Amino acid sequence: MKFFFPDSHDLVDPSFDFQTETRSEHRIRHRNDQYAHELFEQPPYSGMLVSKAIVDGTEKGAGKYTVAQRHRLLRQGVREFFRIGDRPLETMGDCGAFSYVREEYPPYSVEEVIDFYLDCQIDYGVSVDHVILAFQSDEAAATEAGQAALAGYRQRQAITLDLAREFLALHKRRKLPFTPLGVAQGWSPASYAAAVRDLQKMGYSYIGVGGLVPLQSADILASLKAIDKVRRVKTGLHLFGVNRCEHLDEFRDFGVVSFDSTSPLLQAFKHDRDNYYTESCKYSAIRVPQVEGNAKLGNRIRAGEINQEAARKLELACLKALTRFDEQGGSVPQLLKLLRDYDLLHDGRKDRSEDYGRTLQDRPWATCPCQVCRDLGIHVVIFRGAERNRRRGFHNLYVTYHHFHKSV
């Protein structure tokens, strides 16, 4: 089973100094910054997933790539652009269907997508699809209310299957060098199984199951069980956006050969508590935001509610105390009181002392063998700025990948 990491232009600056919080004046982001597979001795994933929507951007300006970066990617191909070199990483391309989920029809033609894959020189190309943002059990789908909602779902599934048929026909006619993946979209276990059956009839032996991201694990497993009843022995499944390590054995039994997920990276700075992974549990990162970079704190300072100099002194005191604790140990209760004092300034809505105490007491960074933890020490569990937060996300990728390999 392979784990593909979806690219969202996530890099870290190796010149960043965590004590002074400065970086090299000669730093050029794409030339000098590092991807996760460059930071670690061994890549923390099996391959990378590149989405056309991420590269092209959207009409609302949410693109991650500059025009120059986009042109360089399409000119150089993914292996050179991402500096993969001779690392054993595979590459996959898709359309990024969630970016146009509100549209009635995908904005990309099959030929446009194929040209994108060819320019990127990817190993696996995903057919154009249209996400169905709904799910119901087979029993609920059979009711009168369930049937009333099916027209829109069926239309999206039909669009996805028609585009998959066209995609595979062009792939065969042009004798394209990448392996094609057909996408199965559904709204119930039975509808997913029907889509997989149709894709197999077209000639696909590698099928991606889409629309799973918002589903509960029980619904994903129910869908895979239904798919397994029609799945041919040589058909392998890819799960889009799914990272449920606790179900890896079941996924494998249902024919899953690969999946992709950004969850380990995103949880490092988007989850309220579970920011730092270990093989046995997850810990809360310790929030010490910059006085000059925190919008709410800045508003309170401008309103005269908080003295900026006093806030800055408390911020620096927290950082120094955390560094000293990492190097020399010390009283956890005293450190928690200092952190709580600063927390009351920048947030104050929730007392995180219990979560912080568990992180400080267990010191998980001190026993982690990954490159990030060896280099950063306690800074890896400090919730502060992109350089720390993204490195913690890279650490989470490392833990996920190693746990995944032990499980399978």
C-alpha positions in Angstrom: 0.0 0.0 0.0 1.3 3.4 -1.0 0.9 6.8 0.7 0.8 9.8 -1.6 1.2 13.3 -0.2 -0.8 16.0 -2.0 1.4 19.0 -2.9 0.2 22.4 -1.7 3.6 24.1 -2.1 4.7 23.3 1.4 8.4 24.0 2.1 10.5 25.1 5.1 13.5 27.5 5.2 16.7 25.7 6.3 18.3 29.1 7.1 15.6 30.0 9.7 17.1 30.7 13.1 14.7 29.7 15.8 16.4 31.7 18.5 16.6 35.0 16.7 13.7 34.2 14.3 15.6 35.5 11.4 16.5 34.0 8.0 19.2 34.4 5.4 18.9 37.6 3.4 20.1 35.6 0.4 17.2 33.1 0.7 15.2 32.4 -2.5 12.1 30.4 -1.5 11.9 27.8 -4.3 15.6 27.5 -4.7 16.7 27.3 -1.1 13.7 26.0 0.9 13.1 22.3 1.3 10.3 19.9 0.8 9.6 17.1 3.3 11.4 14.5 1.2 14.5 16.7 1.2 14.4 17.4 4.9 14.5 13.7 5.9 17.0 11.1 5.1 14.2 8.9 3.8 11.0 10.4 2.3 8.0 10.3 4.6 5.7 9.2 1.8 5.6 6.9 -1.2 4.9 9.6 -3.7 3.4 13.0 -4.4 0.0 14.0 -5.7 -0.2 17.1 -7.9 -3.5 18.8 -8.5 -4.2 20.9 -11.6 -6.4 23.2 -9.4 -3.5 23.8 -7.0 -1.1 24.6 -9.8 -3.5 26.7 -11.9 -5.2 28.4 -8.9 -8.9 29.4 -8.8 -10.9 32.3 -9.9 -11.0 33.5 -6.3 -7.2 33.7 -6.2 -6.6 30.7 -3.9 -3.7 29.4 -6.0 -0.5 28.3 -4.4 1.7 28.8 -7.4 3.0 32.0 -9.0 2.8 32.2 -12.8 6.6 31.7 -13.0 6.4 28.6 -10.8 3.6 27.2 -12.8 5.5 27.6 -16.1 8.6 26.1 -14.5 6.7 23.0 -13.3 5.1 22.4 -16.7 8.5 23.0 -18.4 10.6 20.8 -16.1 8.2 18.1 -15.0 7.5 17.1 -11.4 10.7 15.2 -10.7 12.9 18.1 -11.5 10.6 20.8 -10.1 10.2 19.0 -6.7 13.9 18.0 -6.7 12.9 14.3 -6.3 16.1 13.1 -8.0 16.7 9.4 -7.6 14.5 9.1 -4.5 12.0 6.2 -4.8 9.0 8.5 -5.1 6.1 8.1 -7.6 3.9 10.9 -8.8 0.2 11.2 -9.4 -1.9 13.9 -11.0 -5.5 14.8 -10.5 -7.9 17.7 -11.2 -8.6 18.8 -7.6 -12.3 18.2 -7.9 -13.2 19.8 -4.5 -12.0 23.2 -5.9 -15.0 23.2 -8.4 -17.5 21.2 -6.4 -20.1 24.1 -6.6 -19.9 24.2 -10.4 -22.5 22.3 -12.5 -19.8 20.8 -14.7 -16.0 20.4 -14.3 -14.2 23.4 -15.8 -11.5 21.2 -17.4 -11.7 19.2 -20.6 -10.2 15.7 -20.8 -7.6 16.9 -23.3 -6.6 19.8 -21.1 -6.1 17.4 -18.2 -4.1 14.9 -20.2 -1.9 17.7 -21.5 -1.3 18.8 -17.9 -0.3 15.3 -17.0 2.1 15.0 -20.0 3.7 18.3 -19.2 4.2 17.3 -15.6 5.5 13.8 -16.6 3.5 12.1 -13.9 3.4 8.3 -13.3 -0.4 8.0 -12.6 -3.1 10.2 -14.2 -6.6 10.5 -12.6 -9.6 10.9 -14.9 -11.7 14.1 -14.6 -14.4 13.8 -12.0 -17.2 15.6 -10.2 -17.6 15.2 -6.4 -21.0 14.2 -4.9 -21.3 16.0 -1.5 -23.8 13.6 0.0 -24.0 10.1 1.5 -26.8 7.9 2.8 -27.1 4.2 3.6 -28.6 1.9 1.0 -31.7 1.6 3.2 -32.1 5.4 3.3 -31.5 5.7 -0.4 -34.4 3.3 -1.1 -36.9 5.5 0.8 -39.1 8.0 -1.0 -37.1 10.9 0.5 -33.9 9.3 -0.5 -35.1 8.8 -4.0 -36.1 12.5 -4.3 -32.5 13.6 -3.9 -31.0 11.2 -6.4 -31.4 13.2 -9.6 -28.5 15.5 -8.9 -26.3 12.7 -7.5 -26.9 10.5 -10.6 -26.1 13.4 -12.9 -22.7 13.9 -11.2 -22.0 10.2 -11.3 -22.9 10.0 -15.0 -20.7 13.0 -15.7 -17.8 11.4 -13.9 -18.3 8.1 -15.7 -18.6 9.7 -19.2 -15.4 11.7 -18.6 -13.6 8.5 -17.4 -14.7 6.7 -20.6 -13.4 9.6 -22.7 -10.2 9.8 -20.7 -9.4 6.1 -21.2 -10.2 6.2 -24.9 -7.8 9.1 -25.4 -5.2 7.3 -23.3 -5.4 4.2 -25.4 -5.5 6.1 -28.8 -2.6 8.3 -28.0 -0.6 5.5 -26.2 0.1 7.8 -23.3 3.0 6.9 -20.9 1.2 7.3 -17.6 -1.0 4.7 -15.8 -4.7 5.8 -15.9 -7.0 5.9 -12.8 -10.7 6.0 -13.2 -12.7 7.8 -10.5 -15.8 6.3 -8.8 -18.1 8.9 -7.2 -21.2 7.8 -5.3 -23.7 8.7 -2.6 -24.2 5.2 -1.0 -22.4 1.9 -0.8 -24.4 0.5 -3.7 -23.9 3.5 -5.9 -20.1 3.3 -5.3 -20.2 -0.4 -6.2 -22.1 0.4 -9.4 -19.5 3.0 -10.4 -16.6 0.6 -9.9 -18.4 -2.1 -11.9 -18.8 0.4 -14.8 -15.2 1.5 -14.7 -14.0 -2.1 -14.8 -16.1 -2.7 -17.8 -14.5 0.3 -19.5 -11.1 -1.3 -18.9 -9.8 0.4 -15.7 -7.8 -1.8 -13.3 -6.8 1.1 -11.0 -9.7 3.0 -9.6 -9.8 6.0 -7.2 -12.7 6.3 -4.8 -13.7 10.0 -4.4 -15.9 12.0 -2.1 -14.8 10.1 1.0 -13.2 13.0 3.0 -16.3 14.1 5.0 -17.5 10.5 5.6 -17.4 8.6 8.9 -15.1 5.6 9.0 -18.2 3.3 9.2 -19.6 4.7 5.9 -16.2 4.3 4.2 -15.9 0.7 5.3 -19.5 0.0 4.2 -18.8 1.4 0.8 -15.6 -0.6 0.4 -17.4 -3.7 1.5 -20.0 -3.1 -1.3 -17.3 -2.4 -3.8 -15.5 -5.5 -2.9 -18.4 -7.6 -4.0 -18.0 -6.4 -7.6 -14.2 -5.7 -7.6 -12.1 -7.9 -9.8 -9.0 -9.6 -8.3 -6.6 -7.5 -10.3 -8.4 -4.2 -9.6 -6.6 -1.9 -7.1 -8.3 1.0 -5.3 -7.0 4.4 -4.3 -8.7 6.4 -1.6 -8.7 10.1 -2.1 -8.1 12.3 1.0 -8.4 9.4 3.5 -6.0 8.9 6.4 -7.4 6.4 8.8 -4.4 4.4 9.9 -6.6 2.4 12.4 -8.3 0.8 9.5 -5.3 0.0 7.3 -5.7 -3.8 7.6 -9.4 -3.6 6.5 -8.5 -1.3 3.7 -5.9 -3.7 2.4 -8.4 -6.6 2.6 -10.8 -4.6 0.4 -8.2 -4.1 -2.3 -6.9 -0.7 -1.4 -3.4 -0.3 -2.7 -2.9 3.4 -2.2 -4.3 6.6 -0.5 -3.5 10.2 -0.1 -4.0 12.7 2.7 -2.9 16.1 4.0 -4.3 15.5 7.5 -0.9 14.9 9.2 0.4 18.2 7.9 -2.8 20.2 8.5 -3.4 18.9 12.0 -0.1 20.4 13.1 -1.7 23.9 13.0 -5.4 23.5 12.3 -6.5 21.0 15.0 -7.5 22.5 18.4 -5.5 19.9 20.3 -4.0 17.0 18.3 -1.0 18.8 16.8 2.0 16.6 17.4 1.9 12.9 16.5 3.6 9.9 18.2 3.0 6.3 17.4 0.8 5.8 20.5 -1.0 9.2 20.9 -1.2 12.8 19.9 -0.2 15.9 21.9 -1.2 19.5 21.9 1.3 22.1 20.7 2.0 25.0 23.0 0.7 28.3 21.7 3.1 31.2 21.9 2.0 33.5 19.0 3.9 36.6 18.0 2.6 39.8 19.5 3.2 41.6 16.2 1.5 38.8 14.2 -1.6 38.1 16.1 -4.7 40.0 14.8 -6.8 39.7 18.0 -3.9 40.8 20.2 -3.1 43.6 17.8 -6.7 44.9 18.0 -6.6 44.9 21.8 -3.3 46.8 21.8 -4.6 49.4 19.4 -7.7 49.8 21.5 -5.6 50.5 24.5 -6.7 47.4 26.4 -3.2 45.9 26.5 0.3 47.4 26.8 2.3 46.3 23.8 5.7 46.4 25.6 4.3 44.3 28.5 2.9 41.8 26.1 6.1 41.6 24.2 8.1 41.0 27.4 5.7 38.2 28.4 6.0 36.6 25.0 9.8 36.6 25.2 9.7 35.2 28.7 7.6 32.3 27.6 10.0 31.4 24.7 13.0 31.7 27.0 11.4 29.6 29.7 10.5 26.9 27.2 14.0 26.8 25.8 15.4 26.6 29.3 13.0 23.8 30.2 14.2 21.8 27.2 17.8 22.2 28.1 17.7 22.1 31.9 14.3 20.8 32.9 12.5 22.6 35.7 9.1 23.1 37.3 6.2 22.3 35.0 3.6 24.1 37.2 5.7 27.4 37.1 6.1 27.1 33.3 2.3 26.5 32.9 1.5 29.6 35.0 3.7 31.7 32.7 2.1 30.3 29.6 -1.4 30.8 31.1 -0.6 34.4 31.8 0.3 35.0 28.1 -2.6 32.8 27.0 -5.0 35.2 28.8 -3.6 38.0 26.7 -3.7 36.5 23.2 -6.7 34.2 23.6 -8.1 33.4 27.1 -11.2 31.6 25.9 -9.9 28.2 27.0 -7.5 27.1 29.7 -5.1 24.7 27.9 -2.9 24.1 31.0 -3.9 20.4 31.3 -3.0 19.7 27.6 0.2 21.7 27.8 1.2 20.0 31.1 0.9 16.6 29.4 3.1 17.7 26.5 5.7 19.2 28.8 5.6 16.3 31.3 6.0 13.6 28.6 8.6 15.5 26.5 7.8 13.5 23.3 10.2 15.5 21.1 13.1 14.3 23.2 12.7 10.6 22.2 11.6 11.1 18.6 14.3 10.0 16.2 13.1 12.1 13.2 15.3 14.8 11.8 12.9 17.6 12.7 12.8 16.7 16.4 16.6 16.2 16.6 17.2 19.6 15.0 14.4 21.7 16.8 14.0 20.2 20.2 11.1 21.8 22.0 10.6 24.3 19.2 8.7 21.5 17.3 5.9 21.6 19.8 5.7 25.4 19.9 2.6 26.6 18.0 4.1 29.7 16.4 4.7 30.8 12.8 4.9 28.8 9.6 8.5 27.5 10.1 7.7 25.7 13.4 4.2 24.7 12.5 5.1 23.3 9.1 8.0 21.4 10.4 5.7 19.9 13.0 3.5 18.8 10.1 6.5 17.2 8.4 7.2 15.4 11.7 3.6 14.1 11.6 4.1 12.9 8.1 7.2 11.0 9.3 5.3 9.3 12.2 2.3 8.5 10.0 4.4 6.9 7.3 6.4 4.8 9.7 3.3 3.7 11.6 1.7 2.9 8.3 4.6 0.7 7.2 4.6 -1.1 10.5 0.8 -1.8 10.2 1.0 -3.2 6.6 
